[in-house]
Amino acid sequence: MFALTPGKAVPVGSGIWRLLALNPGMMSGPGTNTYLIAAGDGLWVLDPGPEDSRHVDNLAAASAEIGRPVTAVLCTHTHRDHSPCTALVKERFPVRVLGPAPLDDALQDHSWQPDEVLVDGQVLDLGGAALKVIATPGHVSNHLCFLHQQEGLLFSGDHLINGSTVVIAPPAGSMSAYLDSLRKLQGETLRAIAPGHGDLIADPAQAIASTIAHRLQREDKVLDALSRTSVCTPADLVAQVYQDVPAFLHPVAEFSLHAHLIKLVEDGRAESPEDGCYRLKHG
């Protein structure tokens, strides 16, 4: 829909621009999408991305081109490809920082310190427009989405991305919470989705429904694999459950597989008789 051009602010809505960070890779796709959102006379920066001074330079250039100063930073979550650049933005611009509460695990940005912790249902005034905060735990427990209510545009972070499914890595990630959060979004009026990676998603209802269906189909594969063994670990099952995924991605897929197994235990359909091992629950 819109060019994924690194370092160049591209309009994706009325008063909304996307600035692609310079971090393409296996997990980040074309790179992290930083969004610039008009708010009053200023710009709010959503998901400033990884710690990269080049990206801040590009952000400053975009701010000058648009003719609005950077006044705030928002983050959907605190993985290291989404929030660490906040510290560099704060050095360059007088901003306030809003977003989720910090989370303490090995995958998080431990420099993240918001001035205001946002809560589910909160509505942020953009000066003539509004941004609704939607708590969407699953990919990680402190994940937030933001709905630009006038544009009907959902900033989905890593809850939904374009071109792939997201990784759910326990313990901070939860498959049960992820599916619940997807269903929660089905109650919102959405025109399009602005993901943390990849281009805009033009059909939100279809994208959400197909993601739920895909996860449940994967869950059925987990159950089928469990039915053919006694006790096993996620590593024992990953080649069977993810036979449609290249083998070099299996170590990453193992995280989501583990999340599926934990959900099956929570649902009473599996049990974990030994640490790290799982089996079907009978009777």
Secondary structure, 3 states (H helix, E strand, C coil): CCCCCECCCEEEECCEEEEECCCCECCCECCCEEEEEEECCEEEEECCCCCCHHHHHHHHHHHHHHCCCEEEEECCCCECCCCCCHHHHHHHCCCEEEECCCCCCCCECCCCCCCEECCCCCEEECCCCEEEEEECCCCCCCCEEEEECCCCEEEEECCCCCCCCCCCCCCCCCHHHHHHHHHHHCCCCCCEEEECCCCCECCHHHHHHHHHHHHHHHHHHHHHHHHCCCCECHHHHHHHHCCCCCHHHHHHHHHHHHHHHHHHHHCCCEECCCCCCEEECCC
